Amino acid sequence: MIISEDLRRALSEHAEAEKPNEACGLLALRDGVAERYYPARNAAASPYRFELDIDPEVWFLEDDGYELAVFHSHLSSPPRPSRTDVESIGLWEGRPYVILTVSTGQLSAWHIEGGRIRAEPLA
């Protein structure tokens, strides 16, 4: 997966703005390249978990050939899926899963499927 510096900056700015809670949103990917970021509201309003609240129209991007990846932030824990992330994967199982650690700026990508976590190369 490729995420440009501009999109990385947008993710970081959103995560900073949502502190002390986790930020969340969707990335629209085409052929493994993130083209757009759609910030969402964290309906859980929590520093430990997120519930994506986003305009339902964004889901229709899949009809236009985009793959959607979920994004969320961790305030200080490593950018690796937490037990809460794995247990509440829901709709995101098998889809790209991007995490930013706000305190370090470190960004990583994952796939979670069947309770297993697999790193996704990120450039």
Long-range contacts (C-beta under 8 A, 24 or more apart in sequence): 1-29, 1-32, 1-33, 1-34, 1-69, 1-96, 1-98, 1-109, 1-120, 1-121, 1-122, 1-123, 2-32, 2-33, 2-34, 2-122, 2-123, 3-27, 3-34, 3-98, 3-107, 3-122, 3-123, 4-34, 7-34, 7-36, 7-37, 8-107, 10-37, 10-39, 11-37, 11-71, 11-73, 11-98, 11-100, 11-107, 12-100, 12-102, 12-105, 14-39, 14-73, 15-73, 15-100, 15-102, 16-102, 18-42, 18-73, 19-75, 19-102, 20-47, 20-75, 21-45, 21-46, 21-47, 21-50, 22-46, 22-47, 22-48, 22-49, 22-50, 22-72, 22-73, 22-74, 22-75, 23-50, 23-71, 23-72, 23-73, 23-100, 24-50, 24-51, 24-52, 24-70, 24-71, 24-72, 24-73, 25-52, 25-54, 25-70, 25-71, 25-72, 26-52, 26-54, 26-58, 26-68, 26-69, 26-70, 26-71, 27-68, 27-69, 27-70, 27-71, 27-96, 27-98, 28-58, 28-61, 28-66, 28-67, 28-68, 29-66, 29-67, 29-68, 29-69, 29-96, 30-65, 30-66, 30-67, 34-69, 35-66, 37-71, 42-72, 47-75, 48-84, 49-84, 49-88, 67-95, 67-96, 68-95, 69-95, 69-96, 69-97, 69-98, 69-109, 70-95, 70-96, 70-97, 70-98, 71-98, 71-99, 71-100, 72-98, 72-99, 72-100, 73-99, 73-100, 73-101, 73-102, 74-99, 74-100, 74-101, 74-102, 75-101, 75-102, 75-103, 76-101, 76-102, 76-103, 76-104, 77-101, 78-106, 79-106, 79-107, 79-108, 80-108, 80-110, 80-117, 81-110, 81-112, 81-117, 85-112, 86-112, 86-115, 86-117, 96-120, 98-122
